[in-house]
Amino acid sequence: MKPKPPVKWAGGKGQLLSQFQPLFPKSFHTYHEPFLGGGAVFFHLLPERAVLIDNNVELINFYLVVRDHLEDLLSDLPKHKNEADYYYRIRALDPEKMDPVRRASRFLYLNKAGYNGLWRVNRQGKHNVPFGRYKNPKIVDEENLRLVSAALKRARILLADFSEVLSFAKPGDFVYFDPPYHPVSETANFTSYTSDSFGKDDQVRLSQVFRELDRRGCLVMLSNSDTPFIKELYSGYDIQIVYAKRTINCRADKRGPVSELVIRNYS
Ligand SMILES: C[S@@+](CC[C@H](N)C(=O)[O-])C[C@H]1O[C@@H](n2cnc3c(N)ncnc32)[C@H](O)[C@@H]1O
């Protein structure tokens, strides 16, 4: 059985995998995913060797604990209660003062019992998602966590900026970038995965890393929103359009699939 992403994550690529499938390279050496998030593509491809990067400290601590201390995590998880008072007490704890296992346990609990399963922080870096009021959230999915742990054993996992991929990627490697998207409009952006958001200058920096990996002989694929700015940044590369269901939408007239870009330096 294949593992599923163990956390629900904004921008999760699960729904796009069937459209991505023909766009992945047929073969490659090491796989790199520098904006790991929920890891839908990594858990789908299950590569032999991988380098996984994200700059969210709670997320990376969680993956490291799932990989290296799964039994300790599994024994801590059942203590959590799906109750508002308990939720807000756990949310208020300072994760930096917790040991890695309890910190990962808190992270998974907040992700499952919190509203929409989202992970969002305010400008001070404090988790601010309200209690989800779900009847029976599956906080401990032991079977899946075991599959996830086994998959992660083949990976190097790093808390870093995406540009760190340049220290690891070699010719013949495959790099998949799924950055926070460039906003389609000023109000449509959701970039608070971490306390510092991903702006236009970061998109430009990312396109420079993309070009450097291309020169190096890596296979590079990137997802982003369908906007003139992104098309311009990657002009000259293969650009495909995929269609995603809207995830954040309240306006009835804006329902229906939204187009997104997949940019590649190979075809
Ligand atoms: C769109 S999400 C990736 C979603 C993922 N593909 C999935 O299927 O769940 C973007 C991720 O990039 C991370 N991120 C944001 N800025 C970053 C940076 N400068 N370097 C590395 N990771 C970053 C965020 O923490 C977030 O997890």
PDBQT file of the ligand as one rigid body, heavy atoms in Angstrom, charges set to zero:
ROOT
HETATM    1  C1  LIG A 301       2.269  24.880  -1.846  1.00  0.00    +0.000 C 
HETATM    2  S1  LIG A 301       3.015  24.271  -0.370  1.00  0.00    +0.000 S 
HETATM    3  C2  LIG A 301       3.547  22.695  -0.947  1.00  0.00    +0.000 C 
HETATM    4  C3  LIG A 301       2.401  21.701  -0.996  1.00  0.00    +0.000 C 
HETATM    5  C4  LIG A 301       2.844  20.273  -1.295  1.00  0.00    +0.000 C 
HETATM    6  N1  LIG A 301       3.257  20.102  -2.655  1.00  0.00    +0.000 N 
HETATM    7  C5  LIG A 301       1.734  19.296  -0.973  1.00  0.00    +0.000 C 
HETATM    8  O1  LIG A 301       1.322  18.490  -1.835  1.00  0.00    +0.000 OA
HETATM    9  O2  LIG A 301       1.240  19.336   0.164  1.00  0.00    +0.000 OA
HETATM   10  C6  LIG A 301       4.462  25.218  -0.164  1.00  0.00    +0.000 C 
HETATM   11  C7  LIG A 301       5.398  24.813   0.964  1.00  0.00    +0.000 C 
HETATM   12  O3  LIG A 301       6.590  25.599   0.874  1.00  0.00    +0.000 OA
HETATM   13  C8  LIG A 301       7.077  25.926   2.158  1.00  0.00    +0.000 C 
HETATM   14  N2  LIG A 301       7.910  27.139   1.997  1.00  0.00    +0.000 N 
HETATM   15  C9  LIG A 301       7.514  28.441   1.932  1.00  0.00    +0.000 A 
HETATM   16  N3  LIG A 301       8.576  29.244   1.714  1.00  0.00    +0.000 NA
HETATM   17  C10 LIG A 301       9.670  28.434   1.638  1.00  0.00    +0.000 A 
HETATM   18  C11 LIG A 301      11.054  28.671   1.410  1.00  0.00    +0.000 A 
HETATM   19  N4  LIG A 301      11.546  29.901   1.214  1.00  0.00    +0.000 N 
HETATM   20  N5  LIG A 301      11.887  27.602   1.375  1.00  0.00    +0.000 NA
HETATM   21  C12 LIG A 301      11.411  26.343   1.579  1.00  0.00    +0.000 A 
HETATM   22  N6  LIG A 301      10.094  26.059   1.795  1.00  0.00    +0.000 NA
HETATM   23  C13 LIG A 301       9.238  27.087   1.825  1.00  0.00    +0.000 A 
HETATM   24  C14 LIG A 301       5.836  26.079   3.010  1.00  0.00    +0.000 C 
HETATM   25  O4  LIG A 301       6.147  25.808   4.367  1.00  0.00    +0.000 OA
HETATM   26  C15 LIG A 301       4.880  25.028   2.379  1.00  0.00    +0.000 C 
HETATM   27  O5  LIG A 301       4.950  23.811   3.071  1.00  0.00    +0.000 OA
ENDROOT
TORSDOF 0
